[in-house]
Amino acid sequence: MTLGNSGPRVGGYVLAGGGSTRFGRDKALVEFAGKPMLARMIELLKNSVQDVRIVAAPGKYTDFQTEIVQDGWPGEGPLGGIVTALLYTQEHQPASECNIIVSCDMPFLTVDWMKYLAGRAAGSSADVVLPHSMHGPEPLCACYRTGAAQPLRSVFESGVRKVTEALKQVATEVLDERDWKRFDSVGRLFWNMNTAADYDEARRILQRKEIDGRRD
């Protein structure tokens, strides 16, 4: 996606390299509203940016007809996946100055929010445009400048694995409730499914929304 005639090109990555140990099965493949979560996230990004890719272990998710970038540090957590994505863009897609990176387990993200995030990042000089929800920073639904690849890699290689800790080493712009509330009045926009119980709750929420929609 190119924002305007002179705006930076924005690419997108879905992180699907986690082990889903707390979930108990591969959460990228669980169905939500009739589609595997990974397919939903790919579709969401394709409606928001271009050049969508998956960061995952080799040989996985080949049925999703989307380019897979091999996680450079499998099993080392999402920071390794973020660095992998940025390094790939730096080497193969240098025209993409910005990269929206999301995890594969956020069922209530919307295209409108993603387009807003891309637009804000395009007008920002920060290395990372990072929403803060009521639960704190949301680095797995953020926009990263390609130029952040090397500083984040250096932090990662020093032993840091927590994404929010690594982001202290780069310039960030925070999008708070004033920015995202219009896209999510009930506070579910950045909700993710870490456990099977979270997945069950997400399906109950969806069912209630469908019932309420039929009543309207």
N, C-alpha and C positions, 0 to 999 in steps of 0.2 A: 504494500500500500504506500502510495506517495501522497502526502497530505498537502494539497494545494500544488501550485506550479513550482514553488521553490522550497517546499518543506522536505524534511528528511524522509527517506524510505524506511518503512517499519516492517520488520518480519515478526514471525511468531513461532514459539516453541512450546510443546506440551511435555512436561517432565513425567516420564512413566518408568523410571528406573528403580523405584523403591521396591522393597521386598514385601510390602503389605503384611508384615508380621503381626501387627495388632489387629488387622482386619480379618486375617485367617484365610484369605484367598486373594487372587489378583483383583484389586478394586478397579483397575483400568478396564476390566472386562465385565463388571457387573452392570446389569441393565437398569436404566433410569428413564422413565417416560418412553420406553420402547426401544432404546438404543444403548449400546455399551457406553460407559462413561467416556472412554477414550474417543469414540466416534463423536460424541456430543461436544467434547472440547475442541476437536479438530474442526468441526463445523462452525463452532462459535468463532474461532480464530479466523477461519477462511472468510467469514462474513465481516471481519473487522480489519484484517491485514492480508498481506500476500506472503508467499514463500513459507508456508507453514510446515514445520518438521516436528518429529518426535525424538526426544532424547531417551534412549533405552538401551538395554543390553542387546548384543547382537543376536539376530535370529528371532526376536520377539516382534509381534504385532505386524507381521508382513502382510496380513490380510486387509490392512486398513488403507492401502493405496496412498500412503503418505511417506515421504522420504524419512528414513530413520538415521539419526546421527548416533553413533555408538558412544555411550557414556564413557568418558575417559577414566572415570574413577568409580566403577560399579561397586555398590555396597557402601559407599562413603557418604551418602546423604545428598540432600538437594543442592547444597553449595557446589559440589562437584558437577552436578548436572547443569547448573547455571553457568559455571565456568566453561564447561564443554560447549554449550550453546554459543556463548560469546566468542570463543576461540574459533568455532566453525564459521560464524559469520565473518569474523576478521579475515580468515583465510580464503573463504569461498564466495562470500557475498559482501564485499567491502562497501558496496553502494548502500547497504542497509545500515544506517547510523543508529537506529533504535531497534530494540527487540522486546516484545511483550513475552514474558515467560510465565506460564501458569502450571500449576500441578493438575493432575488428571482427575482430581476427586472433589471438585467444587461445583455442585449441581445447580446452584442458583445464580451463577454469573450470567450476565446479559450482554448482547451485542451492543446495546446503547452505552453501557458502562465501558466496554472495551474500546469503543470508538472514542469516547471521551478521554480515556486514559492515553490513547495514542496521540490525540490532539494536544493534551497537556504536555506530554513528553516532547512533542515536536517543538513546542515553544519554550522549552526549559533548557537551561545550560547545565543542569545537574546531571551527574552520572546515572542516578537512579531516581525515578519518580515512583514513590512508594505510598500506597494508601495505608492509613491507620484506621482500623475499625475500633469498635468498643472493646475488643480483646487485645489491641495492640497493633504493632506493625504487621503488614501482610506481604512479606517478600516473595511469596509464591503466586502473587497476582500483581506484578509490577512491571515497569518498563525500564530496561537497562540499556545504556549507551554501549555500543560495541567497544568504545575506548576503555570501558571499565574492565575488559578482559584481563589485562596483565596485572593491575593492582589486586583484583580479586583472586587471581591465580597465586600471586605471591603470598597473600594472606592464607589461602587454602594450603599451600605447600609448607607454610610455617606451622601447620597443625590445627588451625582453626577449622571447625566444622559447623558451627552455628551461623546461619546466614545473617541474622541481625548483628552478630558480633563482627562479621566480616564487613558489613556495610558501614561500620564506623570509620573505615579507612577510605571511603569515597564520599563525594558530595551527593547528598540526597535532598530531594524536595518532597515534603509530606503533603498528601491529600487527606484531609480529615473529614469529619462528618459533614461539614458544610459543603464539601465537594461531592461526596457519594450518596448522601441521604436522598437526593431526588431520584436516584435510581433504585432505591431500596428502603422503603419507609419502615420496614419491620426488622431490619438488621440482619438479613440472611445472605447478603450478597457474597461475602467472603467465607461463608460456612463451608467447612470441608468434612469429609467422611474418613475419620481415622480408624473407626471401629465398625463392626457389624451393627452395633446398636445405633451408631450415627446413620448408617445406611437405612435401617428400618425407620428411623425418625424422619429422614428425608423423604422416604416414600409416603409416610403418613401425611407429611406436610403437602406433598404434591397431590395426594388424593383429596385432602380437604379443599385445596385450591380448585381442583376439577369439579368437586361437588358444588362449591360456592359459585363457580362460573356457570354451571348448569342452572342454578337457582336464579342467577341474574337474568 
